Amino acid sequence: MARRVTRIARSVAAASGLAETVAVSAVSRANTHPAPLRRNTISAQIHAALRHDIIVGRLAPRAMLSEHDFAVRFGVSRTPVREAMIKLAEEGLVEIFPQYGSFVAPIKLLDVFDSQFAREALECAAVEKAIERLDKAGDRELKAVIDRQRLALRPQSRDAFFRADEDMHILIFKAAGHANAWRFVEGAKAQMDRVRHIAITMPRKQASILAEHQAVIDRMLARDRRGAVEAMRAHLRGIFRTIATLRNENSEYFADDQGGEAARVVAPHVPRQTRKYVNSSITRS
């Protein structure tokens, strides 16, 4: 039992970027408390590991999934793997075809656009409110998070770059006094995050994201409410351009729901002044 818990814990820890100590503590708990681990707990851990692998692109869209291989990987029977796969299918991340097989679901564009719509509404409001509440301590936190992302601006640090990206957005909700509202964003953006993880492998995409973040932070520090909101809106609408590029290169990764409606979605207007500011920041990067 301890060996099985260790194997699953290591997979979950690796998937979520946690320290090696997570797996070690899991072994310690298993040895101290030898009671059998409940099957639904094992299934939940497998679900977490596979969900992360799908979102970060380790399991590519439309890749075939083998219950047997995952059972071997985690050192369990196929039953908890099957339960995890069913939950992933309910989340739209896996497609199960009886008598044929299970596959990583393609990225559903309508889900991405719905996520973008929700994020824009919530995050632009958060930026506006955060500016009303910012103080010197808040300014230091904003500067620190953008500095941390700048230090991760290299291909071998993509995971750290992505975490700093998330932390910047979380920090803005915190500054606005609505830290818990991030949970609504986080719960709705799995498909959007799949696009984001693929995107940061594109040449200069990390530099572009950093410049967009810098534009938001600069205007927040200057207490430029309108400019900060426009900069955030421009940043969040960049997903449309990213999808257009990725679809040209990897069209098989995506699915247009409802008869191709998603293919006709056009990126909303972004003020020219904001685009010019962000583009000049990219050039300086």
C-alpha positions as CSV (number, residue, x, y, z in Angstrom):
1,M,0.0,0.0,0.0
2,A,2.8,2.4,0.9
3,R,4.4,1.9,-2.5
4,R,1.1,2.5,-4.3
5,V,0.5,5.7,-2.4
6,T,4.1,6.8,-3.1
7,R,3.7,6.3,-6.8
8,I,0.4,8.2,-7.0
9,A,1.7,11.0,-4.7
10,R,4.8,11.4,-6.9
11,S,2.7,11.7,-10.0
12,V,0.4,14.3,-8.4
13,A,3.3,16.2,-7.0
14,A,5.1,16.3,-10.4
15,A,1.9,17.3,-12.2
16,S,1.1,20.2,-9.9
17,G,4.7,21.4,-9.5
18,L,4.8,20.6,-5.8
19,A,8.0,19.9,-4.0
20,E,9.4,16.3,-3.6
21,T,8.4,16.5,0.1
22,V,4.8,16.0,-0.8
23,A,5.5,12.4,-2.0
24,V,7.7,11.8,1.1
25,S,5.0,12.9,3.5
26,A,2.5,10.7,1.7
27,V,4.8,7.7,2.4
28,S,5.2,8.7,6.0
29,R,1.4,8.9,6.5
30,A,0.9,5.5,4.7
31,N,3.5,3.9,7.0
32,T,2.1,5.5,10.1
33,H,-1.5,4.8,9.3
34,P,-1.7,1.4,7.5
35,A,-5.4,1.5,7.1
36,P,-6.3,0.9,3.4
37,L,-6.7,4.0,1.3
38,R,-10.2,4.5,0.1
39,R,-10.7,3.8,-3.6
40,N,-12.4,7.2,-4.3
41,T,-9.3,8.9,-2.7
42,I,-7.0,7.0,-5.2
43,S,-9.3,7.9,-8.0
44,A,-9.3,11.6,-7.0
45,Q,-5.5,11.6,-7.0
46,I,-5.3,9.9,-10.4
47,H,-7.9,12.4,-11.7
48,A,-5.8,15.3,-10.5
49,A,-2.6,14.0,-12.2
50,L,-4.2,13.2,-15.5
51,R,-6.2,16.5,-15.5
52,H,-3.0,18.4,-15.1
53,D,-1.2,16.4,-17.8
54,I,-4.0,17.3,-20.2
55,I,-4.2,21.0,-19.3
56,V,-0.4,21.5,-19.6
57,G,-0.3,19.6,-22.9
58,R,1.7,16.5,-21.7
59,L,-1.3,14.6,-23.1
60,A,-2.0,16.2,-26.4
61,P,-5.5,16.8,-27.8
62,R,-6.9,13.6,-29.4
63,A,-4.2,11.4,-28.0
64,M,-5.4,7.9,-27.2
65,L,-5.6,7.0,-23.5
66,S,-4.9,3.5,-22.2
67,E,-6.5,2.4,-18.9
68,H,-4.0,-0.4,-18.7
69,D,-1.0,1.9,-19.1
70,F,-2.2,4.3,-16.5
71,A,-3.0,1.4,-14.1
72,V,0.6,0.3,-14.5
73,R,1.9,3.8,-14.1
74,F,0.0,4.4,-10.8
75,G,0.3,0.8,-9.5
76,V,-3.4,0.3,-9.2
77,S,-6.2,-1.7,-10.7
78,R,-8.1,-0.3,-13.7
79,T,-11.2,0.6,-11.7
80,P,-9.9,3.8,-10.1
81,V,-8.4,4.8,-13.4
82,R,-11.7,4.2,-15.1
83,E,-13.5,6.3,-12.5
84,A,-10.9,9.2,-13.0
85,M,-11.5,9.0,-16.8
86,I,-15.3,9.2,-16.4
87,K,-14.9,12.4,-14.3
88,L,-12.5,13.9,-16.8
89,A,-15.1,13.1,-19.5
90,E,-17.7,14.9,-17.5
91,E,-15.4,17.9,-17.4
92,G,-15.0,17.8,-21.2
93,L,-11.3,16.9,-21.1
94,V,-11.7,13.2,-22.2
95,E,-13.9,11.6,-24.8
96,I,-14.9,7.9,-24.2
97,F,-16.1,5.8,-27.1
98,P,-17.4,2.4,-25.9
99,Q,-15.8,-0.6,-27.6
100,Y,-13.3,1.8,-29.3
101,G,-11.3,3.7,-26.7
102,S,-10.7,6.9,-24.7
103,F,-9.0,10.0,-26.1
104,V,-8.0,13.4,-24.9
105,A,-10.7,15.7,-26.0
106,P,-9.9,18.4,-28.5
107,I,-10.0,22.0,-27.2
108,K,-13.5,23.2,-27.5
109,L,-13.4,26.8,-28.8
110,L,-16.8,27.8,-27.5
111,D,-15.7,26.8,-24.0
112,V,-12.5,28.9,-24.5
113,F,-14.5,31.9,-25.6
114,D,-16.9,31.5,-22.7
115,S,-14.0,31.5,-20.3
116,Q,-12.5,34.6,-21.9
117,F,-15.8,36.4,-21.6
118,A,-16.1,35.6,-17.9
119,R,-12.5,36.5,-17.2
120,E,-12.7,39.8,-19.0
121,A,-15.8,40.8,-17.0
122,L,-14.4,39.8,-13.7
123,E,-10.8,40.8,-14.1
124,C,-11.4,44.3,-15.6
125,A,-13.7,44.9,-12.7
126,A,-11.0,43.7,-10.3
127,V,-8.4,46.0,-11.8
128,E,-10.7,49.0,-11.5
129,K,-11.5,48.2,-7.8
130,A,-7.9,47.3,-7.0
131,I,-6.7,50.7,-8.0
132,E,-9.1,52.3,-5.5
133,R,-7.5,50.2,-2.7
134,L,-3.8,50.1,-3.6
135,D,-1.3,51.3,-1.1
136,K,2.5,51.2,-1.0
137,A,2.5,47.6,0.2
138,G,0.2,46.6,-2.7
139,D,2.5,48.4,-5.1
140,R,5.5,46.4,-3.9
141,E,3.6,43.2,-4.3
142,L,2.7,44.1,-7.9
143,K,6.3,45.0,-8.7
144,A,7.6,41.8,-7.1
145,V,5.3,39.5,-9.1
146,I,6.2,41.1,-12.4
147,D,9.9,40.9,-11.5
148,R,9.5,37.2,-10.7
149,Q,7.9,36.6,-14.1
150,R,10.7,38.5,-15.8
151,L,13.2,36.2,-14.2
152,A,11.4,33.2,-15.6
153,L,11.5,34.6,-19.1
154,R,13.2,31.6,-20.8
155,P,12.1,28.4,-22.4
156,Q,13.4,26.1,-19.7
157,S,11.3,28.0,-17.1
158,R,7.9,27.8,-18.7
159,D,6.3,26.2,-15.6
160,A,7.6,29.0,-13.4
161,F,6.6,31.6,-15.9
162,F,3.0,30.2,-16.0
163,R,2.8,30.2,-12.2
164,A,4.0,33.8,-12.0
165,D,1.3,34.6,-14.7
166,E,-1.4,33.1,-12.5
167,D,0.0,34.8,-9.4
168,M,-0.3,38.2,-11.0
169,H,-3.9,37.7,-11.8
170,I,-4.6,36.3,-8.3
171,L,-2.8,39.3,-6.7
172,I,-5.1,41.7,-8.5
173,F,-8.2,40.0,-7.1
174,K,-6.6,40.1,-3.7
175,A,-5.8,43.8,-4.1
176,A,-9.4,44.4,-5.1
177,G,-10.6,42.7,-1.9
178,H,-12.1,39.7,-3.7
179,A,-9.5,37.0,-3.5
180,N,-12.2,34.3,-3.3
181,A,-13.6,35.4,-6.7
182,W,-10.6,33.9,-8.4
183,R,-12.1,30.5,-7.7
184,F,-14.9,31.3,-10.1
185,V,-12.3,32.2,-12.8
186,E,-10.2,29.1,-12.0
187,G,-13.1,26.8,-12.2
188,A,-14.1,28.0,-15.7
189,K,-10.8,28.2,-17.5
190,A,-9.5,24.6,-18.0
191,Q,-10.0,24.8,-21.8
192,M,-8.5,28.3,-21.9
193,D,-5.5,27.1,-19.9
194,R,-4.9,24.4,-22.5
195,V,-4.5,27.1,-25.1
196,R,-2.3,29.2,-22.8
197,H,0.1,26.3,-22.1
198,I,0.5,25.5,-25.8
199,A,0.9,29.2,-26.6
200,I,3.9,29.8,-24.3
201,T,5.9,27.3,-26.5
202,M,5.5,29.8,-29.4
203,P,8.5,32.0,-30.2
204,R,8.4,35.3,-28.3
205,K,5.0,34.5,-26.8
206,Q,6.4,34.7,-23.3
207,A,7.9,38.1,-24.0
208,S,4.6,39.3,-25.4
209,I,2.7,38.1,-22.3
210,L,5.2,39.8,-20.0
211,A,4.9,43.0,-21.9
212,E,1.1,42.9,-21.6
213,H,1.4,42.2,-17.9
214,Q,3.8,45.1,-17.5
215,A,1.4,47.4,-19.3
216,V,-1.3,46.5,-16.7
217,I,1.0,46.9,-13.8
218,D,2.5,50.2,-15.0
219,R,-1.0,51.7,-15.3
220,M,-2.1,50.4,-12.0
221,L,0.9,51.9,-10.3
222,A,0.2,55.2,-12.0
223,R,-3.4,54.9,-10.7
224,D,-4.6,55.2,-14.3
225,R,-7.9,53.4,-13.9
226,R,-9.1,53.6,-17.5
227,G,-5.7,52.7,-19.0
228,A,-5.3,49.7,-16.6
229,V,-8.7,48.3,-17.6
230,E,-7.9,48.7,-21.3
231,A,-4.5,47.1,-20.8
232,M,-6.1,44.1,-19.0
233,R,-8.8,43.8,-21.7
234,A,-6.1,43.9,-24.4
235,H,-4.2,41.2,-22.6
236,L,-7.2,38.9,-22.1
237,R,-8.4,39.3,-25.7
238,G,-4.9,38.2,-27.0
239,I,-6.3,34.6,-26.7
240,F,-8.2,35.2,-30.0
241,R,-5.0,36.0,-31.9
242,T,-3.3,33.0,-30.2
243,I,-6.1,30.6,-31.3
244,A,-5.9,31.9,-34.9
245,T,-2.2,31.2,-35.0
246,L,-2.4,27.8,-33.3
247,R,-5.3,26.7,-35.6
248,N,-3.2,27.3,-38.6
249,E,-0.4,25.1,-37.2
250,N,-2.4,22.5,-35.2
251,S,-6.0,22.5,-36.5
252,E,-6.5,19.0,-35.2
253,Y,-6.2,20.2,-31.6
254,F,-9.4,22.2,-31.8
255,A,-13.2,21.5,-32.2
256,D,-15.8,24.0,-33.4
257,D,-19.0,23.3,-31.5
258,Q,-22.5,24.0,-32.8
259,G,-21.8,23.7,-36.5
260,G,-18.6,25.7,-36.6
261,E,-20.0,28.8,-34.8
262,A,-16.7,29.2,-32.9
263,A,-14.8,29.5,-36.1
264,R,-16.8,32.7,-36.9
265,V,-16.0,34.4,-33.6
266,V,-14.0,37.6,-34.3
267,A,-11.7,39.2,-31.7
268,P,-13.4,42.3,-30.2
269,H,-11.9,45.7,-30.7
270,V,-9.0,46.7,-28.6
271,P,-8.2,50.5,-28.4
272,R,-5.3,51.5,-30.7
273,Q,-3.6,53.4,-27.9
274,T,-3.5,50.2,-25.8
275,R,-2.2,48.1,-28.7
276,K,0.6,50.7,-29.3
277,Y,1.6,50.7,-25.7
278,V,1.8,46.9,-25.5
279,N,3.6,46.6,-28.8
280,S,6.2,49.1,-27.8
281,S,6.8,47.2,-24.6
282,I,7.3,44.0,-26.5
283,T,9.9,45.7,-28.7
284,R,11.8,46.8,-25.7
285,S,11.8,43.3,-24.2
